[in-house]
Amino acid sequence: MKKAAFLRNALGVIFLATINVVLSTSPPVAAQTIKTLPWVSEAPGEFVRLIDRGNVRMVIEDDLVKKADKQALTLFKFVVAYDFKYRHQSLGYDRETNTWQSKIAAWMDQPKIKIEHEICLKSDFQPAAPWESKLLLHEFDHVAVSSDPRILKIMKWVLQQRREWTGKWVQPNPPSEQDIRIAILDSITTEVKALEKLVQMQYDILDKESLQGTVEIEARTSFFKGLYSIEGIEKCKYALPPSMREFVKQKISIPSVLKEVETHYLFLPP
């Protein structure tokens, strides 16, 4: 008779815990030079909402902008605060794969999501009317794309999904509670980074369509409305699972949300 693959405790111990976490997948960029930009406080009214919504700060960062081969650069990151609960059951040691294994389930309630931005400018950016500059307007197009109400709703939905999988560890001892928590945080971080990559790809599409902000986007309203549609997400080759496709279709593509999106992009008239 073949020997059992797993050595288990007779009852399979189940643990349940709640952990509070603040997750930031990418650290803020250290500006080369931070100095007061007096015109920032003179932002026209239509930009104030976007600055507040996107937690935007503007910095002088010559080296970073030059390295990106751009005239200016907008960086963003998501900061997520949440409580997550988890349960895990030890499955013992698998001699065939030489791994310790645990069945893990994790879920969270009402994650709080904040988007932060840095608009990096060169030190020679000194136009007479900064808020009429095509360059600055283009960077705020980027801010609008990453603070689009749809991506925030999608991220919240993704984070609230229950996760279940079998964790595996190649190590001499069974996984500790810390090992389990790290595996859960790694899973959540992977999901957030995937959504950040989706946003970055939308940034790239914006740059391509506007030739880095040097030309007006044709059918501007339709362009921005299409970014986080099912077709727009698939265009970025994001792995759109059936449940997320249904969520986008049922909750993200409804008239009230699209109206909110239209208002969101009105800071810069076509």
C-alpha positions in Angstrom: 0.0 0.0 0.0 1.4 3.4 -1.0 2.5 5.5 1.9 0.4 8.6 2.6 1.9 11.7 1.0 1.1 13.9 4.0 1.9 13.5 7.7 -0.9 15.3 9.5 -2.0 16.0 13.1 -5.0 13.9 13.8 -7.3 16.8 14.1 -5.6 19.4 11.8 -5.3 22.5 14.0 -7.1 25.5 12.7 -6.0 29.1 13.6 -8.0 32.3 13.3 -6.5 35.7 13.8 -7.1 39.4 12.9 -4.2 41.6 11.7 -4.2 45.3 11.0 -2.0 46.4 8.1 -1.0 49.5 6.2 0.4 48.4 2.8 2.4 50.6 0.5 3.9 48.7 -2.5 6.3 51.3 -3.6 8.2 53.9 -1.4 7.9 57.6 -2.2 10.5 59.0 -4.4 13.1 61.1 -2.6 13.2 64.4 -4.6 16.5 65.6 -5.7 15.5 69.1 -4.7 12.4 70.2 -2.9 11.7 73.8 -3.0 8.7 76.0 -2.8 6.9 76.4 -6.1 4.8 79.5 -5.5 2.4 78.9 -8.4 1.2 75.6 -6.9 -0.9 77.4 -4.4 -2.5 79.4 -7.3 -4.0 76.3 -8.9 -7.3 77.1 -10.7 -10.4 75.7 -9.1 -10.8 72.9 -11.5 -7.4 71.4 -10.5 -7.9 71.7 -6.7 -10.2 68.8 -6.5 -7.8 66.6 -8.4 -4.9 67.7 -6.3 -6.8 66.8 -3.2 -8.2 63.6 -4.5 -4.8 62.4 -5.8 -2.8 63.7 -2.9 -0.5 65.4 -5.4 2.7 67.1 -4.6 5.0 68.7 -7.2 8.8 68.4 -6.9 11.9 69.2 -8.8 13.7 66.0 -9.8 16.0 66.6 -12.7 17.9 63.3 -12.6 14.8 61.1 -12.5 13.0 62.9 -15.3 16.2 62.8 -17.4 16.6 59.1 -16.7 13.0 58.5 -17.9 13.7 60.5 -21.1 10.8 62.7 -20.5 10.1 66.4 -19.9 8.2 65.6 -16.7 7.1 62.5 -14.9 4.1 61.5 -12.8 4.6 58.8 -10.2 1.8 57.2 -8.2 1.3 54.6 -5.5 -1.6 53.0 -3.7 -1.6 53.0 0.1 -4.0 50.5 1.6 -5.1 50.2 5.2 -7.1 47.2 6.3 -7.8 44.6 8.9 -7.6 41.0 7.6 -8.8 37.8 9.2 -7.3 34.5 8.3 -7.6 30.8 9.1 -5.1 28.1 8.4 -5.0 24.4 8.8 -1.7 22.5 8.9 -1.5 19.8 6.3 1.8 18.5 7.5 4.9 17.6 5.6 4.8 16.3 2.0 7.8 14.0 1.5 7.3 13.9 -2.2 7.8 17.7 -2.7 9.9 18.2 0.5 7.5 21.0 1.6 5.5 21.9 4.7 2.0 22.8 3.6 -1.0 24.7 5.1 -4.4 25.4 3.8 -5.0 29.1 4.1 -8.1 31.3 3.9 -7.9 35.1 4.3 -10.4 37.9 4.0 -10.7 41.6 4.9 -13.4 44.2 5.7 -13.7 47.6 4.1 -10.1 48.4 3.1 -9.2 52.1 3.0 -7.4 53.0 -0.2 -5.5 56.2 -0.8 -3.7 57.1 -4.0 -0.6 59.4 -3.8 1.2 61.2 -6.6 4.4 63.0 -7.3 4.7 65.2 -10.4 8.4 65.5 -11.0 9.5 68.5 -13.0 12.8 69.8 -14.2 14.4 72.8 -12.6 14.1 74.8 -15.8 10.3 74.4 -15.8 9.5 78.1 -15.4 6.6 79.0 -17.8 4.9 82.4 -17.4 1.6 80.6 -16.9 2.3 77.1 -15.5 -1.4 76.1 -15.3 -1.8 76.8 -19.0 1.3 74.7 -19.9 0.6 71.7 -22.1 3.2 69.8 -20.1 1.5 70.3 -16.7 -1.9 69.6 -18.2 -0.6 66.3 -19.5 0.8 65.3 -16.2 -2.6 66.0 -14.6 -4.2 63.8 -17.2 -2.0 61.1 -15.7 -3.2 62.0 -12.2 -6.8 61.7 -13.4 -6.1 58.3 -14.9 -4.7 56.8 -11.7 -7.3 58.4 -9.5 -10.2 57.4 -11.8 -13.1 56.3 -9.5 -13.4 53.0 -11.4 -9.9 51.8 -10.5 -10.5 52.6 -6.9 -13.7 50.6 -6.9 -12.1 47.7 -8.7 -9.2 47.6 -6.2 -11.6 47.7 -3.3 -13.5 44.8 -4.8 -10.3 42.8 -5.5 -9.1 43.3 -2.0 -12.4 42.2 -0.4 -12.4 38.8 -2.2 -11.9 35.8 0.0 -8.6 34.1 -0.8 -8.0 30.3 -0.3 -4.9 28.4 -1.3 -2.4 25.9 -0.1 0.8 27.5 1.1 4.1 25.6 0.7 7.4 26.1 2.5 10.8 24.5 1.9 12.3 24.7 5.4 13.2 22.4 8.2 10.4 23.4 10.6 6.6 23.8 10.1 5.5 27.3 9.1 5.0 29.7 12.0 2.2 32.2 12.4 4.7 34.8 11.0 5.3 32.6 8.0 1.5 32.4 7.4 1.0 36.2 7.7 3.9 36.9 5.3 2.3 34.5 2.8 -1.0 36.4 3.1 0.7 39.8 2.8 2.6 38.6 -0.3 -0.6 37.5 -1.9 -2.3 40.8 -1.3 0.8 42.8 -2.4 0.9 40.8 -5.7 -2.7 41.7 -6.4 -2.1 45.4 -5.7 1.0 45.4 -7.9 -1.0 43.8 -10.7 -3.5 46.7 -10.5 -0.7 49.2 -10.3 0.7 47.7 -13.5 -2.7 48.0 -15.1 -2.7 51.7 -14.3 0.8 52.1 -15.6 -0.2 50.6 -18.9 -3.0 53.1 -19.1 -0.4 55.8 -18.5 1.6 54.4 -21.5 -1.5 54.4 -23.7 -2.2 58.0 -22.7 1.4 58.9 -23.7 1.1 57.1 -27.0 -2.3 58.7 -27.9 -1.1 62.2 -27.0 2.5 61.9 -28.2 3.7 62.7 -24.7 1.1 65.5 -24.3 2.2 67.4 -27.4 -1.1 66.8 -29.3 -4.8 66.8 -28.3 -6.4 63.4 -27.8 -9.1 62.7 -30.4 -12.5 61.9 -29.0 -11.2 62.8 -25.5 -14.3 61.8 -23.6 -14.6 58.4 -25.3 -10.9 57.8 -24.8 -11.0 58.2 -21.0 -14.3 56.5 -20.6 -12.9 53.5 -22.4 -9.8 53.0 -20.2 -11.3 50.9 -17.4 -14.0 49.3 -19.5 -13.8 45.6 -20.0 -12.2 46.2 -23.4 -9.8 48.8 -22.0 -8.7 46.4 -19.2 -8.2 43.5 -21.6 -6.3 45.7 -24.0 -3.7 46.0 -21.3 -3.5 42.2 -21.1 -4.6 42.2 -17.5 -5.8 38.8 -16.4 -9.5 39.6 -16.0 -11.1 36.6 -14.2 -14.8 35.9 -14.8 -15.9 37.2 -11.5 -14.1 40.5 -12.0 -15.5 40.8 -15.6 -19.0 40.5 -14.1 -18.2 43.1 -11.5 -17.0 45.6 -14.1 -20.0 44.8 -16.2 -22.6 45.1 -13.4 -21.1 47.8 -11.1 -18.5 49.7 -13.1 -20.2 50.2 -16.4 -23.5 51.5 -15.1 -24.7 55.1 -16.1 -24.2 56.6 -12.6 -20.5 55.5 -12.5 -19.9 56.6 -16.1 -21.4 60.0 -15.2 -19.0 60.2 -12.2 -16.1 59.4 -14.6 -17.2 62.1 -17.1 -17.2 64.6 -14.3 -13.8 63.4 -13.1 -12.2 64.3 -16.4 -13.8 67.7 -16.8 -10.9 69.5 -15.1 -9.3 69.9 -18.5 -11.9 70.8 -21.2 -11.4 69.0 -24.6 
